[in-house]
Amino acid sequence: MVSIPYLDKADLAPLADAAASWAALPAKYEALQREFEQRVINHLKGHWDGDAADAAFVTMGKARTEYENAATEAERIGKLLQDAHGEFAASQKQLHALLDEARDDHYKVSDDGRVEDVDPRWDSPTASASPGFAEERKKKLDSLVSRLTRVLEVATAADEAASSALERDANGDSESFNTSVYTTLDAVEADQAAALMNKKGRLSDAEITKLNLLLSANKNDPEFSRDFAVKTGGENMLSKYNELMSPPAGTTLSKAQLAQLKELKANLGTTIGTATTSDDHRKGGPDPEITKFQNDLLKAGQRDFNANPTESPYGLSGYQLTSSLMSEGKWDKDFLQDYGDALITAEKNGANGGQNPDAYWGYPRTLGTTNIGALDPMTGFMDALGHNPDASTEFLTSEATIDGEKVDHLDYLLKDRHWPEGPGYTGDPANPSGYNNLGHAMESATSGRAFDDDGAPVKHTAERAALMNELVETIGGDPELISGSPRDEMRDSLGNMTAEYMADVQAAFGNEQGTIKPFGEPVNPPNGFETGTLVPFLANVGRDPDAYVAISEASQANTAIWMQEVAKQHPDYDEMTPAMGNVAHPGGVVAGILSDARDQAIFEEHSASDKDFNDAVATGDKWAGRGLGMAVGAVTGTAAPIVGTIAGWAVEDIQAMVVEQVQQDTTDEAQKEAYTRYAEGRTAVRDSTADSLREAIRNSGVDMTARKLNTLAESAARAADDGHTTGATWNSSGSGR
């Protein structure tokens, strides 16, 4: 690996000079060729004949060709050196920026790559004892290490590729000059990686390390990924991957070797995904070679791959291997549609007509000793959809035709399919069923971004909003669907999706003056969510601690923004009073439903403890900020990340207030009575509403006496209190309590 000091101090000027010199050579060779023709060949023509002349002109013709080949090789070497200089210069620039960032953020980067946190604030008892401070510093450190490693990997791969290309025997063939010399490092690296994948027999540790380096450095590069995929081939790709992940029986792998293979899985999956999208913007349509590669993957899904033929059965099917890789990276949308249809078709035509995928995907297939991957290929496919929003939206809102029968994708996955349970099927010891992966796909499909993407929100489209409405109607119309079954693994994802559509949720409970605005296209226009299914949906989902926190934070963040809007739109006190009540009431309804749902989870279902809910509040506050962003985006018409101030009110202040308000809805371990919890929930929503109103007025520029402000705050708190009572009553009556 290229070291930090080497890349930091490397003088790239000589390389730039060499590239320029080689780039100038073709013109010089061409000039020599013209001079040779004019002064020798043309001068002798017509003045010399006979056998000797014929032989001489043949030799001179070859010399002219040598000039042409020399010019061609010089041009290509010049391009290669220019490409190498560009790669090294870009890596060096990135390294310098990272080192500057590290120094500015009080991190020390050692020559061997170790990064230490030397922030002087660690000496402060308050800061060092704060979990938030420690978590923030750890995240920054991890990010810095990851980006430094990435820069060094790219530089190392480029260095080794340039060395390999320049060391080739360019003059060893009968033409004297090798006109097929490389012109880009991508081509060199793709050849090197493909050669490793095409090698007969299992790769050594050193070869796997080399392959990992090449893929990690280039996995998001369309040109490299395309060449690598085409030169390796779809079926051979799966065969070699199966062989690497399934070492011979009796093989004992170290932790380092297992980590190396897990890294290879991630790098290879991302690289293949990039290859499938490499022709998305190609003039003239899809690349025929990439289309063939994708078709080969689809065809290979139907066969079994045996990693060690003498130890049969030992290996996985093509679908299992492809899905394992598919859980990483961005994949072509159309390919994912075709793959999903093929996968469902295989299951429907398999064991028991699709009702028992356990038998279809299980024995005699096996993960092998590494346990990398999953026996249920649908889990990897769901995570692929979870990382590819356009594909997930299209797939979960469409259907397939199998043996003349229409199969709705969402119905099949959510209601009809039996998801095999156990870590062998999911590939994750902490994930008992693939419903968690289905939740990831639904998050992506309804939000427009990858399920694990914390970036800027994406405005809701009509298709995504319609899908969210369908899910609320389906689950809210049949609450038992996710109660007391493995489907409850989806509750955290459903909570995130509910938080994503919080404006639509609140509007369903009251939006008389139209202050509450959707983020993009509304749900089920013009009526919005039906409360008859929305209430049981919220009540069921809210029993999960993570979902409870996401929904609560998003609801309170939205209420804070709507109150700001009321203060700006209705500065007159008499108009403001009912308007504030109108936007406070829906948030109270949401809080009431959630308070009752939380009580059911703790005191009746025993599906979660009070500590679970409190821990969930303590470990995450992303939906406070995200809820603010979407609410402001709905008001301003922008989907950009929210930074700085909103009407003079610091975003961080709102976020901190929202998290504090959610944390108030807690109880001591000694307090076990449900009525105590109910009272605390009412108090929390009253207090949070009053606080939000005071901040909204304080930052709106409205001049109001303390007496009027207190009266207005109490009025809004009562509206939220009434909403809390309504929500809790709705939920209790719906659950038969």
N, C-alpha and C positions, 0 to 999 in steps of 0.2 A: 504494500500500500504506500502511495506517495505520502510523505510526512508533511506535517503542517509547516515546519521551518523551511523545508525545501520549496514547497509551493509558494509560501509567503515571500521568500527572498529571490526566487528564480528570476534571472534576467532573460526575458523572452525576446529581446531585441535581435540577438544573432539569428534566432529562428525566423523572425520576420524578414531579416536581410536575406537569409538563405531562400526563403519562399519567393521573395521578389527576384532574386537572381535566377532561380529556376524558371520562374514565370517569364523572364526575358529571353531565355534560351531558345524557345521555338522560333521566334522571329530571326534570331541569328542563324539558326540551322537552315531556315528557309532562304535566307539571303545567300548563304554558302551554296545551297543547292542551285539557286538561280545563276550564281557566278560560275559554278562548275558546268552547268549546261551551256551557258553562253561562251565561256572561255575555252572549254575543252570539247564537249560533245558537239555543239553546233559548229565550232571552228573546224573540227575534223570531218564532219559530214560533207560529202561531196568531194573531199580531197584524199580520201583513203578508202581503199576497198581490198577485197581478197579475204583469204581465210583468217589471217591474223587480225584484220580489221573487224571481221564478224565476231571473233572471240573477244576482242577488246570492247566492242560496243555492248556485248552481253554483260561483261564485267562492269562497265561504266553504268549500265542500266541498274545493276544491283546496287552500285554505290549511290545512285540517285534515290533508290528505295531506302537505303540506310539513312540518308539525310531525313527522309520523311518519317521513318520510324523513330529516329532520334528526337525529332521535333515533337512527335506524339508523346513519347515517353517523358520528355522534359516537361511538357505541358501538364501531364498527369501527376508527375512528382511535385511540380509547383502547386497544383491544386491540393494535393495531399498535405503538403507542408503548410499551406495557407489554412486548411481545415484544422490541422493540428494546432497551429498558432491560435486560431479562433477559440478552440476548445480550452486550451491552457489559459489563455487570457481571460476568458469568461469565468473559469474556475477560480483563477487568482483574484479576480475582482470580487467574486462572491465570498471568497475566504476573507479578504480584507474587510468587507462589509460586516461579516459575522464577527470577526475579531473586534472591530470597533463597537458593534452592538454589545458584545460580551463585556468589554471594558466599561461602557456607559451604564450597563445594568449591574455592575459589580460582580462579574463572574471572571474567574481566572482560568485561562486556557493554557495548559502546559504543552511543551513541545511534543510530548507523547500522545496528545489528544485528550488527556484527562481534563474535565471541567469541574471547577470547584466554586461554590457559592461563597463569596467573601463580602457579602453585603454587611456594612457596619450595623445595620438595624437588628441583626441577630443578637447584638449585645443589649438590646432593649428588652427588658422582661415582658413588657406588654406585647411587643411584636413577636418575639420568639415563642410566646405562649399561645399565640393566635393560630388556630387551625387554618383559617383563611389565608393568612400570610404564608404559612408553611406550604400550603397547597399551591398557591400562586407561584412561589419561588420554584417549587419542584416542577411545575408545568413548564415554566420558562427554561429551566435547566434541561429538561428532557427534549424540548423543542430545539434548543441550541445544539445539543449533542447530535440529534437526528439530522439536522441540516449540515453540520460540520462533516458528519460521516458521509452524507450524500455527496458533498462537494469533493471529498477525497476519493470516493469511489469513482465518480465521473472522471476525475483527473487521472486516476490510476488506469482505468480502462482505456482512456485515450492514449496514455503514454505507452502502454503495452501494445496497443493496436498499431500505433505509429512505428514503434520499433520493429514489430513483426513485418509490417508492409515494406519498410525500408531495407530489411535484411533479406528479403526475397532475392533469389538468384535471377535478376532481371535480364541477364545476358547469356543464359544457358541454353537457349533454343537455337534452331537453325536460322532464325531470322536475325540473330545477333541482338536486336533490341526487342524487349517484351512490350508489346503494345497493349497488353491487358493489365497493366499495373493499376493498383487501386487509386482512386481519386478522392475518396471520402473515408473517414474513420468508421462511419456507420457500416459501410460495406465490409470493412475488415472485421469489425466486431460481430456482425451478423454471421459471417462465414465461420468465425471461431466458435460462436455459440451453437450454430447448426451442426458443426463438426462434432461437438461434444454430444449433442442429442442423437446424432446418427451413428455414434461409435458402437461397435459390437461389444456386448458385455457390460457389466456394471462399472460405473465410474468410480475412480478412487476419490478419497477425501479431497485431495488437492484439485482434482478435476471438478468436483462439485463446488468447491470454493471459487474456482475460476468461472464456472458457469453462473454462480450466484452474483459474482462481481459484474459480469457482462450484462446480465439481465437487470440487476438493480440499477446500474448506471443508465440503462437505455429503455427501461420498461414503458416509459411514457412517450417515447420517440416513435412516431408513425412509420418513418422510413426503415429504421432498424427493425421494428416489430414485424413489419410487412415482409421484409427480406428473410428474417429469421423463420417466420411461420411458413412461408412458401418453400424455403430450402429444407425445412424439417418435415413438413407434411403433417396433415391432421392425424392420421392413424398412427404414424410413427411417433408423433408427439405423445399420444396417450400411452402407447406401449412403453416408451422409455420412462415416462412419469410413473407408470404402474410398477415398473421394475425398480425404480429408485425408492419408491415408498413401501415396497414389499421385499425387504432383503430375505435371503434364504433362511429357512428354518434353522434355529440354533444360533443365529447371528445376534450378538449383544452389542447394541449401540450405546455410546456414551451420551451424556446430556448435551455435550457440544455437538455431536453428530445429529442428534434429534433436532436440536435448535437449527442446525444447518439445513435440514430437510424441510422444516416448517418455513424457514425463510425462502427456500426454493419454491415451495408451493405458492407463497404469496407473490414472489417475483415472476414466476412462470404464468400464473393466472392473470396478473396485471398485463404482462407482455402480450399474451394471446388476445386479451380483451382489446388492447390498443390496436393489434393487428386487424381485428374484425371491423374497427372503425376507421382504419387508415385510408379507406377509399370513399369516405362519406362526402367529401367535397371535391371529388375527382371529376375533372371535365370529361364528358363523354360517358358518364355513368359508372357503375361499379366496376372494380378491377376484376377481370375474369379469373385471375389466379387466386385472389382473396375469396371470390365466390366459390371456387373449387375447394379451397381450404375449408370453408364453412360447411359445404356440402359433405366433405369427407368426415368432418366431426359428427355431423348428423347421422351419417351412414354408420360410422364406427360405434355410435351409441348402442346399436342393436347386437353387438357381439361382445363376448367375454374375452378379457385379456388375462392370460396366465403368466404371471411374472417369473415363475420357476416351473417349467413344464414337467420336470421330474418329480415335483412335489404336488401334483394336481390333487384336489382343487386348491388353487392359491392365487388370488387376484380379484379384480373387480370388473364390472361391465363398463362399456364405454360411457354410458349415461352417468354412472357413479364417478368415473374419473373426470369427465367434463364438468359435472356439477361441482366437484371438489375444487377445480381450478376457477370455476365461474364465480365463486364467492368473493373473488378479488377483482378489483379494477372496473373499468367502464367497458361495456360490451355493446355491440351493434344492436339496435332496437329490433330490426326486422329478424335478425338471427335469433334473438331471444324469443320472439313470437313463435317462430318455426320450431325452436327447441322445446318450448313449453308444450306446444301442441303434440309434438312427437313423444314427449315424456308422459303426458296424460294418456295418449293413445296406447303406449306400451303398457301402462298400468291397467287400463280398461280392458285390454285384450289379454292381460296376464292372469295371475292366480285369482280365482273367484271374482272375475269381472271387475277388478279394481277395488274390491271390498277388503282385501287383505294384502296390502303392499309389504307387510312384514315377510310373508312367505315368498313373495316375488323377488324382493331385493336381498333377502337374507341368505342363509346357508344354501349352497356350498360357497357362496362368495364370502370373502373375509378381508378385513382391513390390513391384515398382516401385523407384524410385531410393532410397527411404528405407531399404529392407531391414528394415523393422520388421514383426515377425510371423514366421510360419513357414508353409511350403508344406504341411507335414504337420500337419493339424489335430489328429491324435491326441496330439501333444506338448503342446499347450495344454490339451487335455482332461485329460491325465494330471496336469498341474500343478494343474488345478482340483480333481481328486480329492485331490492332495497337500495342498491347503489346506482340504479339507472332509472330515474323518475319517469321519463317519457315512456320507457318500455313498461314499467309497472302500471302506469295509468292505462295504457292501451290494453295490456294483457288482462287486468282485473275488471275491465269494462267490456270485454269481448267474449266470444264463444268459439268453440271448435266443432267441427263436424266429424264424428267418429262412427264409421260403419252406418252412415245415413242418419245418425242421431245427433241432435244439437246438445252440446255440453257447455253450460255456462261456466266459465273459468272460476269465478268467485264462488258460486254455489258449490262447485265440486270441491274446492279447496277448503271452504269454511264449514260446509255442512255434510257433504257426501263422503269425502275421503277419510279413511281411517289412517291417522298419522302414527307410524310405528314409534314406540317409546323406548327410551334408553340411550345412554351416551354413545353406544356403537352406531345407532341410527342417526343421531344428531351430530356426532363428531365433537361434542362438548360435554364433559362430565357435569358441568353446572347447568346444563340445559336439558331437561328431561324429555321434551317433545319438540317437534318441529313447528308447533304453533307460534313459538317465539319468533321463528324466522318468517312465518306468514305475517306476523305483526310488523316486521321490518318492511316487508313489501307493501303493506297497506299504508304505513307511514309515508313511504316514498311516493306512493301513488296519489295520496291526498294532499301532500304538502308541496310537491314539485322539487324536492331536493332529497339527497341521500339521507337515509334514516339516521346516520351518525354524523351528519354535516351540521356544524354549529355556525355556519355562515349566515349571510343576509337572508331574510325570508323571501319567498317567491310568491307573487300575487296568485291567488286562486283562480283557476280557469273554471269554466262551466262544467267541463267533464270531471274535474277533481272534486268540485263542490257537489256534483250529483252523486259521485261515488261515496262521499262522506255521508250524504243524506241516506243513501241506500244502506250503509252499514248501521247507521243509527236506527233506521226502521227495522232492519233485520234483527239486530241484537236487542234493541228496545222492545220489539214486538215479541221476542222469545227470550226473556232474561235467563232462562235455564240453559240456554245454548252455551254460555260461558260460566255458569255457576257449578261448582263441584265437579269440574271436568278438566282435562288438560288444556282446554281452550282458555282457562283463566290465565295462562301464561301470556296471553295477548293483552292483558289489562294495562300494563305499563305503556305499550304502544298506543292503545286506544286512548289512554289519558293524554299522551302527547298530541294525538290527532284532535282531541277535544279542545285542548289548549290552543292548538293551531286555528281552530274555528270558533274561538271564544266570542267574538263579536256577533256571529250568527246565533250562538247559544244564548247570549244575553238578550239579543233582539227578540228571540222567541218568547221570552218571559215579559216583554214589555218594551216598546220603543215608540211611544205615542208621538213624540215630536221629531222622530227620525234622526236624533243625535248619534245613535249607535250605527256605525257604518261598517259594512263587510270589507275585508281585505281582498279586493279583487271582485270576482263574480260571487253573488250571493247564493246561499243554499236554497234550493227548491223555491225559486221565485214564483209568484210574489208573496207566498205565505211563510216561507222559511221552514225550520224544523217544526214538526208536529209535536206538541208538548206531551201527547199521549204516549209516544215512544221515546222522546228525549228524556223525560224524567226517569223511567226505569233504566234507560241506558246509562245516564249519569250515576244513578244509584248503584248500579252493578259495577261499573268501571271504577268509581270512587272508593271502592273497598280495598283497592291496591294502594299501598303507601306512596309509591312513586307517582302513580296517576293522580292521587289526591293532591299531592304537592303541585304537580304541573298545572292541574285545573285551577286550584286555589290561587296560585301566583298569577296565572294569566288573567283570571277573573278580576282580581284586585287591581292589577296593572291597567286593564281596560277601563275599569270604573274610574281610576284616577285621571285618565285621559279624557273620558267623556265629561267628567266634571270640569276640567279645564275648558272644554269646548262650550259647555253651558255658561260658564262665567264670561267667556268672550262674546257669545251670541246673545245673552240675556243679562246685560249689566244692571238692569233695573231690578231692585230687590224683590218687588212684588212678582215679577215674572220669573225671577231666578228660583224662588222657593219651590214652586211645583215642578219646575224643570229639573232641579237637582234631585228631587224625590223620584222623578221618572227614571233617571239613570242610576240611582242608588238601589232601587227596588230589585232589578234583575240580578245584580251582584249578590244581594241578600238571598234571593231564591236559590242561586247556585250554591252559596255557602250553607244554606239550610239542608239541601239535598245531600251535600258532602258530609256535613256533620252527622246526619243520621246514618249515612252509608258507613262512615268510620265507626260509629257505635256498633253497627251490625257486624262489621268485620272483627271487632275486638271482643264484644260481649256475647254475640250469638253464634257467628260462624267460627270464631276462634281461628280465623285464617291469617290474622296478623295481630301483633301486640302493640300496645301504646308506644313502646320503644321503637318499633319498626317505623311508625309514622313520624316520631320525633327525629329519628336518625335520617329519614328521607328529607325532612326539612333542613337539617343541618348540613347535608352533603351536596345540595344542589340548589342554585337559584337562577338557572338559565332561563326559565320561563317567565320570570319577572321582567328581565331585559327584553326577551323575545316578544312577550306580550305587549310591552310598551312600543317596541319597534313596529309591530303590525298595526296597532291602534293608531299611532301617529302616521304610519304609511297610508292607512285608510282615510285619514283626515286630509293629509297633504297630497295624496295621489302619487306618492313615491314609495319604492320598495327598498331604498338604500338603507344601509345600517344607520341606526340612530346614534348620533354622537353629540357631545357638547351639551346644549341646553334645549329644553322644550318650554317656550314662553318664559324664559329666564329661570327655569327650574332644572337643576342639574339632574341628568338621567340617573347618575349613581345614587342621588338622594332618594329618588322615587324607588329605585330598585331595593335599596336598603330598607326603606319603609315597608315595602310590600313583604319582603322576607321576614321582617320583624313581626308584621301583623299575622302572617301565617304561623309563625312560631308561637304566638300567644295562644293558639288553639291546642294547648297541651294539658296534661294532667300529671299530678304526682303519682308515684307507683302505688301509694296507699289509697288513692281515690279510684274506686272501681265502679261506682254507680253510674248508670247511663244518664240519669237526669243531671248529674254534676257536669258531665261532658257536654250535654245539650246546652246548659246554662253558659258554659264557657264559650261554646260556639257562637251563641247569640251575642255575648259580650264582645267577642273578637270582631265580628262583622260590624257591630255598632261603632266600636272604636276605630276600626280601619276606615270606615266610611266618613266619620267625622274628621279624622286626620287628613284624608284625601281632600275633603272639601276645604279645610283650612289652608292647605298648601295650594290648592287651585286658586282660591281667592287671593292669597298672598302674592301669587306670581302672575295674576291676570291684569293687574293695574287698576282693579276696581276699588274705589274708595269706600270702605264700609266701617261703621263703628263696631267696637268690640261687642256691644250688646247684640247688634244685628247678626254679627258673625256667629256668636254663640247660639243664637236662636236658629239660624240657618243650619248650623252644624247639627243641632239636636233634631231638627226637622228631617234632615237627610238620614240621620242615624235611625230615626223611627221608621222611615221608609225601608231601609235595609233590614231593620228588625222585623217588620211586617213580612218582607220577602223571605227572611230566614224561617219564620213560622210557616209560611205558605209552602216553602220547599220541603221542610221537614215533615209537614203534614202530608204532602203529596207522596213523599217517599214511604212514610209509615203506612199509609193506607194502601199503597200499591204492593207492599210486602206483607200485608195481612197482620200488621202489628197493632 
